[in-house]
């Protein structure tokens, strides 16, 4: 797809989302990997992390770290990174990311709940 083809880019992004929603993780990963290689979009890096986490792959951590580094003000990226740290047993890092997510979006009930779980 040509770099200037914004409709093709958008279609590939939605193909990745639809594939993920239907449980076709390989197809979702393929779509997001292609987009990430052509267009450095933070949303794509985050979605690659979501797919990798769902598949139990360790690359999810790096994908989420890259997303947070690129856009530290997105609470969803921070929550995804926190959840990955939590699943890996790194509770201190998970807590730190959850606090940052809650600073950005105080009404995030999932972040509050996970932080409460870690704190007890």
N, CA, C and O atoms as a GROMACS GRO file, in nm:
protein
  480
    1UNK      N    1   0.085  -0.116   0.000
    1UNK     CA    2   0.000   0.000   0.000
    1UNK      C    3   0.090   0.123   0.000
    1UNK      O    4   0.185   0.129   0.078
    2UNK      N    5   0.063   0.220  -0.084
    2UNK     CA    6   0.144   0.342  -0.088
    2UNK      C    7   0.134   0.419   0.043
    2UNK      O    8   0.029   0.418   0.108
    3UNK      N    9   0.242   0.485   0.082
    3UNK     CA   10   0.244   0.559   0.208
    3UNK      C   11   0.131   0.661   0.219
    3UNK      O   12   0.081   0.685   0.329
    4UNK      N   13   0.092   0.721   0.110
    4UNK     CA   14  -0.012   0.823   0.114
    4UNK      C   15  -0.153   0.768   0.113
    4UNK      O   16  -0.249   0.846   0.115
    5UNK      N   17  -0.169   0.638   0.110
    5UNK     CA   18  -0.301   0.577   0.101
    5UNK      C   19  -0.365   0.568   0.239
    5UNK      O   20  -0.359   0.464   0.305
    6UNK      N   21  -0.426   0.677   0.283
    6UNK     CA   22  -0.483   0.681   0.417
    6UNK      C   23  -0.604   0.588   0.430
    6UNK      O   24  -0.627   0.533   0.538
    7UNK      N   25  -0.681   0.570   0.324
    7UNK     CA   26  -0.795   0.478   0.331
    7UNK      C   27  -0.749   0.334   0.347
    7UNK      O   28  -0.808   0.257   0.423
    8UNK      N   29  -0.643   0.297   0.276
    8UNK     CA   30  -0.588   0.163   0.290
    8UNK      C   31  -0.533   0.139   0.429
    8UNK      O   32  -0.550   0.031   0.486
    9UNK      N   33  -0.467   0.240   0.483
    9UNK     CA   34  -0.412   0.232   0.619
    9UNK      C   35  -0.526   0.214   0.720
    9UNK      O   36  -0.518   0.129   0.809
   10UNK      N   37  -0.629   0.294   0.704
   10UNK     CA   38  -0.743   0.285   0.795
   10UNK      C   39  -0.812   0.149   0.782
   10UNK      O   40  -0.852   0.090   0.882
   11UNK      N   41  -0.826   0.100   0.660
   11UNK     CA   42  -0.889  -0.031   0.638
   11UNK      C   43  -0.807  -0.142   0.704
   11UNK      O   44  -0.863  -0.233   0.764
   12UNK      N   45  -0.675  -0.134   0.693
   12UNK     CA   46  -0.589  -0.235   0.754
   12UNK      C   47  -0.600  -0.229   0.906
   12UNK      O   48  -0.602  -0.332   0.973
   13UNK      N   49  -0.608  -0.108   0.961
   13UNK     CA   50  -0.624  -0.091   1.105
   13UNK      C   51  -0.755  -0.157   1.151
   13UNK      O   52  -0.756  -0.231   1.249
   14UNK      N   53  -0.864  -0.129   1.080
   14UNK     CA   54  -0.993  -0.187   1.117
   14UNK      C   55  -0.997  -0.337   1.092
   14UNK      O   56  -1.068  -0.410   1.162
   15UNK      N   57  -0.924  -0.384   0.993
   15UNK     CA   58  -0.912  -0.528   0.971
   15UNK      C   59  -0.848  -0.593   1.094
   15UNK      O   60  -0.892  -0.698   1.140
   16UNK      N   61  -0.744  -0.529   1.146
   16UNK     CA   62  -0.679  -0.580   1.266
   16UNK      C   63  -0.774  -0.583   1.385
   16UNK      O   64  -0.779  -0.682   1.458
   17UNK      N   65  -0.849  -0.475   1.404
   17UNK     CA   66  -0.945  -0.470   1.515
   17UNK      C   67  -1.054  -0.576   1.500
   17UNK      O   68  -1.089  -0.644   1.596
   18UNK      N   69  -1.109  -0.588   1.379
   18UNK     CA   70  -1.215  -0.686   1.356
   18UNK      C   71  -1.163  -0.828   1.374
   18UNK      O   72  -1.231  -0.913   1.431
   19UNK      N   73  -1.043  -0.854   1.325
   19UNK     CA   74  -0.984  -0.987   1.339
   19UNK      C   75  -0.964  -1.020   1.487
   19UNK      O   76  -0.991  -1.132   1.530
   20UNK      N   77  -0.918  -0.922   1.563
   20UNK     CA   78  -0.900  -0.943   1.707
   20UNK      C   79  -1.034  -0.973   1.773
   20UNK      O   80  -1.045  -1.067   1.853
   21UNK      N   81  -1.134  -0.894   1.740
   21UNK     CA   82  -1.267  -0.912   1.800
   21UNK      C   83  -1.326  -1.049   1.770
   21UNK      O   84  -1.402  -1.104   1.850
   22UNK      N   85  -1.292  -1.104   1.654
   22UNK     CA   86  -1.343  -1.236   1.614
   22UNK      C   87  -1.250  -1.349   1.654
   22UNK      O   88  -1.274  -1.465   1.618
   23UNK      N   89  -1.145  -1.318   1.728
   23UNK     CA   90  -1.056  -1.420   1.779
   23UNK      C   91  -0.950  -1.468   1.682
   23UNK      O   92  -0.879  -1.564   1.711
   24UNK      N   93  -0.938  -1.403   1.568
   24UNK     CA   94  -0.834  -1.440   1.471
   24UNK      C   95  -0.709  -1.359   1.502
   24UNK      O   96  -0.679  -1.259   1.436
   25UNK      N   97  -0.636  -1.404   1.604
   25UNK     CA   98  -0.521  -1.329   1.653
   25UNK      C   99  -0.407  -1.324   1.552
   25UNK      O  100  -0.335  -1.225   1.545
   26UNK      N  101  -0.391  -1.429   1.474
   26UNK     CA  102  -0.285  -1.430   1.373
   26UNK      C  103  -0.310  -1.322   1.268
   26UNK      O  104  -0.218  -1.251   1.227
   27UNK      N  105  -0.434  -1.311   1.224
   27UNK     CA  106  -0.468  -1.211   1.123
   27UNK      C  107  -0.457  -1.069   1.181
   27UNK      O  108  -0.410  -0.977   1.114
   28UNK      N  109  -0.500  -1.053   1.306
   28UNK     CA  110  -0.488  -0.923   1.372
   28UNK      C  111  -0.341  -0.884   1.385
   28UNK      O  112  -0.304  -0.770   1.356
   29UNK      N  113  -0.260  -0.977   1.428
   29UNK     CA  114  -0.117  -0.949   1.443
   29UNK      C  115  -0.055  -0.913   1.308
   29UNK      O  116   0.027  -0.822   1.300
   30UNK      N  117  -0.093  -0.984   1.204
   30UNK     CA  118  -0.040  -0.956   1.071
   30UNK      C  119  -0.075  -0.814   1.026
   30UNK      O  120   0.010  -0.742   0.974
   31UNK      N  121  -0.200  -0.774   1.047
   31UNK     CA  122  -0.243  -0.640   1.007
   31UNK      C  123  -0.169  -0.534   1.086
   31UNK      O  124  -0.120  -0.436   1.028
   32UNK      N  125  -0.160  -0.551   1.217
   32UNK     CA  126  -0.093  -0.451   1.300
   32UNK      C  127   0.057  -0.448   1.277
   32UNK      O  128   0.119  -0.342   1.281
   33UNK      N  129   0.117  -0.564   1.253
   33UNK     CA  130   0.261  -0.569   1.226
   33UNK      C  131   0.292  -0.495   1.096
   33UNK      O  132   0.389  -0.420   1.089
   34UNK      N  133   0.210  -0.517   0.995
   34UNK     CA  134   0.230  -0.445   0.869
   34UNK      C  135   0.221  -0.294   0.892
   34UNK      O  136   0.308  -0.219   0.847
   35UNK      N  137   0.117  -0.252   0.960
   35UNK     CA  138   0.100  -0.108   0.984
   35UNK      C  139   0.217  -0.052   1.064
   35UNK      O  140   0.267   0.056   1.032
   36UNK      N  141   0.261  -0.123   1.166
   36UNK     CA  142   0.372  -0.076   1.249
   36UNK      C  143   0.500  -0.063   1.168
   36UNK      O  144   0.582   0.026   1.195
   37UNK      N  145   0.519  -0.150   1.071
   37UNK     CA  146   0.641  -0.144   0.990
   37UNK      C  147   0.638  -0.029   0.890
   37UNK      O  148   0.743   0.020   0.848
   38UNK      N  149   0.520   0.015   0.852
   38UNK     CA  150   0.506   0.121   0.752
   38UNK      C  151   0.477   0.258   0.812
   38UNK      O  152   0.520   0.361   0.761
   39UNK      N  153   0.403   0.257   0.922
   39UNK     CA  154   0.354   0.382   0.981
   39UNK      C  155   0.370   0.373   1.132
   39UNK      O  156   0.297   0.296   1.196
   40UNK      N  157   0.460   0.447   1.190
   40UNK     CA  158   0.484   0.437   1.335
   40UNK      C  159   0.374   0.504   1.418
   40UNK      O  160   0.391   0.616   1.467
   41UNK      N  161   0.263   0.436   1.431
   41UNK     CA  162   0.150   0.489   1.506
   41UNK      C  163   0.144   0.423   1.644
   41UNK      O  164   0.154   0.301   1.655
   42UNK      N  165   0.129   0.503   1.746
   42UNK     CA  166   0.125   0.451   1.882
   42UNK      C  167   0.008   0.357   1.903
   42UNK      O  168   0.021   0.256   1.973
   43UNK      N  169  -0.106   0.388   1.843
   43UNK     CA  170  -0.223   0.301   1.858
   43UNK      C  171  -0.196   0.161   1.805
   43UNK      O  172  -0.242   0.062   1.861
   44UNK      N  173  -0.120   0.154   1.698
   44UNK     CA  174  -0.087   0.025   1.638
   44UNK      C  175   0.005  -0.053   1.731
   44UNK      O  176  -0.013  -0.173   1.751
   45UNK      N  177   0.104   0.015   1.788
   45UNK     CA  178   0.197  -0.051   1.881
   45UNK      C  179   0.120  -0.104   2.002
   45UNK      O  180   0.145  -0.216   2.047
   46UNK      N  181   0.026  -0.026   2.053
   46UNK     CA  182  -0.056  -0.071   2.164
   46UNK      C  183  -0.138  -0.194   2.125
   46UNK      O  184  -0.147  -0.290   2.201
   47UNK      N  185  -0.199  -0.190   2.007
   47UNK     CA  186  -0.280  -0.303   1.963
   47UNK      C  187  -0.196  -0.429   1.941
   47UNK      O  188  -0.243  -0.540   1.967
   48UNK      N  189  -0.073  -0.412   1.895
   48UNK     CA  190   0.017  -0.527   1.885
   48UNK      C  191   0.041  -0.586   2.024
   48UNK      O  192   0.045  -0.708   2.041
   49UNK      N  193   0.055  -0.499   2.122
   49UNK     CA  194   0.071  -0.546   2.260
   49UNK      C  195  -0.050  -0.622   2.310
   49UNK      O  196  -0.036  -0.724   2.378
   50UNK      N  197  -0.169  -0.574   2.276
   50UNK     CA  198  -0.292  -0.642   2.317
   50UNK      C  199  -0.298  -0.782   2.257
   50UNK      O  200  -0.331  -0.878   2.326
   51UNK      N  201  -0.265  -0.792   2.130
   51UNK     CA  202  -0.265  -0.924   2.064
   51UNK      C  203  -0.160  -1.014   2.126
   51UNK      O  204  -0.187  -1.131   2.155
   52UNK      N  205  -0.040  -0.961   2.148
   52UNK     CA  206   0.068  -1.041   2.207
   52UNK      C  207   0.031  -1.087   2.348
   52UNK      O  208   0.057  -1.201   2.385
   53UNK      N  209  -0.031  -0.999   2.426
   53UNK     CA  210  -0.072  -1.036   2.561
   53UNK      C  211  -0.176  -1.146   2.557
   53UNK      O  212  -0.171  -1.241   2.636
   54UNK      N  213  -0.270  -1.134   2.466
   54UNK     CA  214  -0.376  -1.236   2.453
   54UNK      C  215  -0.317  -1.372   2.415
   54UNK      O  216  -0.369  -1.476   2.455
   55UNK      N  217  -0.208  -1.369   2.338
   55UNK     CA  218  -0.142  -1.493   2.297
   55UNK      C  219  -0.042  -1.541   2.402
   55UNK      O  220   0.017  -1.648   2.386
   56UNK      N  221  -0.022  -1.464   2.508
   56UNK     CA  222   0.072  -1.502   2.612
   56UNK      C  223   0.217  -1.479   2.574
   56UNK      O  224   0.307  -1.543   2.630
   57UNK      N  225   0.241  -1.389   2.480
   57UNK     CA  226   0.377  -1.363   2.432
   57UNK      C  227   0.442  -1.252   2.514
   57UNK      O  228   0.377  -1.154   2.551
   58UNK      N  229   0.570  -1.269   2.540
   58UNK     CA  230   0.644  -1.172   2.621
   58UNK      C  231   0.666  -1.040   2.548
   58UNK      O  232   0.700  -0.940   2.612
   59UNK      N  233   0.647  -1.037   2.418
   59UNK     CA  234   0.667  -0.913   2.343
   59UNK      C  235   0.564  -0.807   2.380
   59UNK      O  236   0.582  -0.689   2.347
   60UNK      N  237   0.457  -0.847   2.446
   60UNK     CA  238   0.354  -0.750   2.488
   60UNK      C  239   0.415  -0.641   2.575
   60UNK      O  240   0.381  -0.524   2.560
   61UNK      N  241   0.503  -0.678   2.665
   61UNK     CA  242   0.564  -0.580   2.755
   61UNK      C  243   0.637  -0.472   2.676
   61UNK      O  244   0.620  -0.353   2.704
   62UNK      N  245   0.717  -0.511   2.581
   62UNK     CA  246   0.791  -0.414   2.500
   62UNK      C  247   0.696  -0.327   2.417
   62UNK      O  248   0.717  -0.207   2.404
   63UNK      N  249   0.592  -0.388   2.361
   63UNK     CA  250   0.495  -0.310   2.283
   63UNK      C  251   0.428  -0.203   2.369
   63UNK      O  252   0.415  -0.089   2.327
   64UNK      N  253   0.387  -0.241   2.490
   64UNK     CA  254   0.322  -0.144   2.578
   64UNK      C  255   0.420  -0.039   2.629
   64UNK      O  256   0.384   0.078   2.642
   65UNK      N  257   0.543  -0.080   2.657
   65UNK     CA  258   0.644   0.018   2.698
   65UNK      C  259   0.667   0.121   2.587
   65UNK      O  260   0.678   0.240   2.614
   66UNK      N  261   0.674   0.074   2.464
   66UNK     CA  262   0.692   0.165   2.350
   66UNK      C  263   0.573   0.259   2.335
   66UNK      O  264   0.590   0.377   2.305
   67UNK      N  265   0.453   0.207   2.356
   67UNK     CA  266   0.334   0.291   2.345
   67UNK      C  267   0.334   0.400   2.452
   67UNK      O  268   0.304   0.516   2.424
   68UNK      N  269   0.367   0.362   2.575
   68UNK     CA  270   0.371   0.460   2.684
   68UNK      C  271   0.481   0.562   2.661
   68UNK      O  272   0.463   0.681   2.688
   69UNK      N  273   0.594   0.517   2.612
   69UNK     CA  274   0.704   0.609   2.585
   69UNK      C  275   0.664   0.710   2.476
   69UNK      O  276   0.697   0.828   2.486
   70UNK      N  277   0.594   0.664   2.375
   70UNK     CA  278   0.552   0.752   2.266
   70UNK      C  279   0.440   0.847   2.308
   70UNK      O  280   0.434   0.960   2.261
   71UNK      N  281   0.352   0.800   2.396
   71UNK     CA  282   0.240   0.884   2.441
   71UNK      C  283   0.215   0.858   2.590
   71UNK      O  284   0.125   0.781   2.625
   72UNK      N  285   0.293   0.922   2.676
   72UNK     CA  286   0.279   0.898   2.820
   72UNK      C  287   0.149   0.951   2.880
   72UNK      O  288   0.121   0.924   2.997
   73UNK      N  289   0.072   1.024   2.804
   73UNK     CA  290  -0.052   1.082   2.855
   73UNK      C  291  -0.177   1.001   2.820
   73UNK      O  292  -0.289   1.048   2.841
   74UNK      N  293  -0.158   0.882   2.767
   74UNK     CA  294  -0.273   0.797   2.736
   74UNK      C  295  -0.292   0.696   2.849
   74UNK      O  296  -0.210   0.607   2.867
   75UNK      N  297  -0.400   0.709   2.926
   75UNK     CA  298  -0.420   0.620   3.040
   75UNK      C  299  -0.442   0.474   3.000
   75UNK      O  300  -0.408   0.384   3.076
   76UNK      N  301  -0.497   0.450   2.882
   76UNK     CA  302  -0.518   0.312   2.838
   76UNK      C  303  -0.385   0.240   2.815
   76UNK      O  304  -0.371   0.123   2.850
   77UNK      N  305  -0.288   0.309   2.757
   77UNK     CA  306  -0.157   0.249   2.735
   77UNK      C  307  -0.092   0.215   2.870
   77UNK      O  308  -0.032   0.109   2.886
   78UNK      N  309  -0.106   0.307   2.964
   78UNK     CA  310  -0.048   0.284   3.097
   78UNK      C  311  -0.118   0.167   3.167
   78UNK      O  312  -0.053   0.086   3.234
   79UNK      N  313  -0.250   0.158   3.152
   79UNK     CA  314  -0.322   0.046   3.213
   79UNK      C  315  -0.276  -0.086   3.152
   79UNK      O  316  -0.252  -0.183   3.225
   80UNK      N  317  -0.264  -0.092   3.021
   80UNK     CA  318  -0.219  -0.215   2.956
   80UNK      C  319  -0.080  -0.254   3.002
   80UNK      O  320  -0.053  -0.372   3.025
   81UNK      N  321   0.008  -0.156   3.016
   81UNK     CA  322   0.143  -0.184   3.066
   81UNK      C  323   0.136  -0.234   3.210
   81UNK      O  324   0.206  -0.329   3.246
   82UNK      N  325   0.053  -0.171   3.291
   82UNK     CA  326   0.038  -0.213   3.431
   82UNK      C  327  -0.013  -0.357   3.440
   82UNK      O  328   0.037  -0.435   3.520
   83UNK      N  329  -0.111  -0.390   3.360
   83UNK     CA  330  -0.167  -0.525   3.363
   83UNK      C  331  -0.062  -0.628   3.322
   83UNK      O  332  -0.057  -0.738   3.377
   84UNK      N  333   0.021  -0.593   3.226
   84UNK     CA  334   0.128  -0.683   3.183
   84UNK      C  335   0.231  -0.701   3.294
   84UNK      O  336   0.277  -0.813   3.318
   85UNK      N  337   0.268  -0.592   3.360
   85UNK     CA  338   0.359  -0.603   3.475
   85UNK      C  339   0.296  -0.690   3.584
   85UNK      O  340   0.364  -0.774   3.644
   86UNK      N  341   0.168  -0.669   3.611
   86UNK     CA  342   0.098  -0.746   3.713
   86UNK      C  343   0.103  -0.895   3.681
   86UNK      O  344   0.133  -0.976   3.769
   87UNK      N  345   0.073  -0.929   3.558
   87UNK     CA  346   0.074  -1.070   3.518
   87UNK      C  347   0.213  -1.131   3.526
   87UNK      O  348   0.228  -1.252   3.545
   88UNK      N  349   0.316  -1.047   3.511
   88UNK     CA  350   0.454  -1.094   3.519
   88UNK      C  351   0.504  -1.098   3.664
   88UNK      O  352   0.615  -1.143   3.690
   89UNK      N  353   0.422  -1.049   3.757
   89UNK     CA  354   0.461  -1.050   3.898
   89UNK      C  355   0.539  -0.928   3.943
   89UNK      O  356   0.587  -0.926   4.056
   90UNK      N  357   0.552  -0.828   3.859
   90UNK     CA  358   0.623  -0.705   3.894
   90UNK      C  359   0.521  -0.605   3.949
   90UNK      O  360   0.475  -0.515   3.878
   91UNK      N  361   0.486  -0.624   4.076
   91UNK     CA  362   0.379  -0.546   4.135
   91UNK      C  363   0.417  -0.399   4.156
   91UNK      O  364   0.331  -0.312   4.147
   92UNK      N  365   0.544  -0.372   4.184
   92UNK     CA  366   0.587  -0.232   4.202
   92UNK      C  367   0.569  -0.153   4.072
   92UNK      O  368   0.518  -0.042   4.074
   93UNK      N  369   0.612  -0.210   3.962
   93UNK     CA  370   0.596  -0.142   3.832
   93UNK      C  371   0.449  -0.130   3.794
   93UNK      O  372   0.407  -0.028   3.740
   94UNK      N  373   0.372  -0.234   3.823
   94UNK     CA  374   0.229  -0.230   3.794
   94UNK      C  375   0.162  -0.117   3.873
   94UNK      O  376   0.083  -0.040   3.818
   95UNK      N  377   0.194  -0.107   4.001
   95UNK     CA  378   0.137  -0.002   4.085
   95UNK      C  379   0.174   0.137   4.034
   95UNK      O  380   0.089   0.226   4.030
   96UNK      N  381   0.298   0.154   3.996
   96UNK     CA  382   0.344   0.283   3.944
   96UNK      C  383   0.264   0.324   3.820
   96UNK      O  384   0.219   0.438   3.808
   97UNK      N  385   0.246   0.230   3.727
   97UNK     CA  386   0.172   0.260   3.605
   97UNK      C  387   0.024   0.286   3.633
   97UNK      O  388  -0.037   0.371   3.570
   98UNK      N  389  -0.032   0.212   3.728
   98UNK     CA  390  -0.173   0.232   3.762
   98UNK      C  391  -0.194   0.370   3.825
   98UNK      O  392  -0.294   0.437   3.797
   99UNK      N  393  -0.101   0.412   3.910
   99UNK     CA  394  -0.113   0.546   3.969
   99UNK      C  395  -0.106   0.653   3.860
   99UNK      O  396  -0.181   0.750   3.863
  100UNK      N  397  -0.016   0.634   3.765
  100UNK     CA  398  -0.007   0.729   3.653
  100UNK      C  399  -0.136   0.729   3.571
  100UNK      O  400  -0.186   0.835   3.533
  101UNK      N  401  -0.190   0.611   3.546
  101UNK     CA  402  -0.316   0.602   3.470
  101UNK      C  403  -0.428   0.674   3.544
  101UNK      O  404  -0.509   0.744   3.483
  102UNK      N  405  -0.433   0.656   3.676
  102UNK     CA  406  -0.538   0.721   3.754
  102UNK      C  407  -0.518   0.871   3.766
  102UNK      O  408  -0.615   0.946   3.778
  103UNK      N  409  -0.394   0.916   3.762
  103UNK     CA  410  -0.370   1.061   3.757
  103UNK      C  411  -0.427   1.120   3.629
  103UNK      O  412  -0.478   1.232   3.628
  104UNK      N  413  -0.417   1.044   3.521
  104UNK     CA  414  -0.466   1.090   3.391
  104UNK      C  415  -0.617   1.074   3.376
  104UNK      O  416  -0.684   1.154   3.311
  105UNK      N  417  -0.669   0.968   3.438
  105UNK     CA  418  -0.813   0.938   3.426
  105UNK      C  419  -0.863   0.885   3.561
  105UNK      O  420  -0.874   0.764   3.580
  106UNK      N  421  -0.894   0.975   3.654
  106UNK     CA  422  -0.931   0.935   3.790
  106UNK      C  423  -1.055   0.845   3.799
  106UNK      O  424  -1.071   0.774   3.898
  107UNK      N  425  -1.140   0.846   3.699
  107UNK     CA  426  -1.263   0.766   3.704
  107UNK      C  427  -1.245   0.623   3.653
  107UNK      O  428  -1.343   0.550   3.643
  108UNK      N  429  -1.123   0.583   3.621
  108UNK     CA  430  -1.098   0.450   3.564
  108UNK      C  431  -1.117   0.342   3.671
  108UNK      O  432  -1.027   0.318   3.752
  109UNK      N  433  -1.232   0.279   3.671
  109UNK     CA  434  -1.265   0.180   3.774
  109UNK      C  435  -1.179   0.054   3.763
  109UNK      O  436  -1.148  -0.009   3.864
  110UNK      N  437  -1.140   0.016   3.642
  110UNK     CA  438  -1.054  -0.102   3.627
  110UNK      C  439  -0.916  -0.077   3.687
  110UNK      O  440  -0.861  -0.164   3.753
  111UNK      N  441  -0.862   0.041   3.664
  111UNK     CA  442  -0.731   0.075   3.722
  111UNK      C  443  -0.740   0.079   3.874
  111UNK      O  444  -0.650   0.030   3.943
  112UNK      N  445  -0.848   0.137   3.926
  112UNK     CA  446  -0.867   0.142   4.072
  112UNK      C  447  -0.875   0.002   4.130
  112UNK      O  448  -0.812  -0.028   4.231
  113UNK      N  449  -0.952  -0.082   4.065
  113UNK     CA  450  -0.972  -0.219   4.114
  113UNK      C  451  -0.841  -0.298   4.114
  113UNK      O  452  -0.810  -0.367   4.211
  114UNK      N  453  -0.764  -0.286   4.007
  114UNK     CA  454  -0.637  -0.359   4.001
  114UNK      C  455  -0.539  -0.304   4.104
  114UNK      O  456  -0.467  -0.381   4.167
  115UNK      N  457  -0.536  -0.173   4.122
  115UNK     CA  458  -0.448  -0.115   4.223
  115UNK      C  459  -0.489  -0.161   4.362
  115UNK      O  460  -0.403  -0.189   4.446
  116UNK      N  461  -0.618  -0.168   4.389
  116UNK     CA  462  -0.667  -0.220   4.518
  116UNK      C  463  -0.625  -0.365   4.537
  116UNK      O  464  -0.586  -0.404   4.647
  117UNK      N  465  -0.632  -0.444   4.432
  117UNK     CA  466  -0.591  -0.585   4.440
  117UNK      C  467  -0.444  -0.596   4.475
  117UNK      O  468  -0.405  -0.678   4.558
  118UNK      N  469  -0.362  -0.513   4.414
  118UNK     CA  470  -0.217  -0.515   4.440
  118UNK      C  471  -0.188  -0.468   4.581
  118UNK      O  472  -0.098  -0.521   4.647
  119UNK      N  473  -0.263  -0.369   4.628
  119UNK     CA  474  -0.236  -0.308   4.758
  119UNK      C  475  -0.279  -0.394   4.876
  119UNK      O  476  -0.237  -0.370   4.988
  120UNK      N  477  -0.363  -0.495   4.851
  120UNK     CA  478  -0.412  -0.578   4.962
  120UNK      C  479  -0.331  -0.703   4.979
  120UNK      O  480  -0.359  -0.783   5.068
   0.00000   0.00000   0.00000
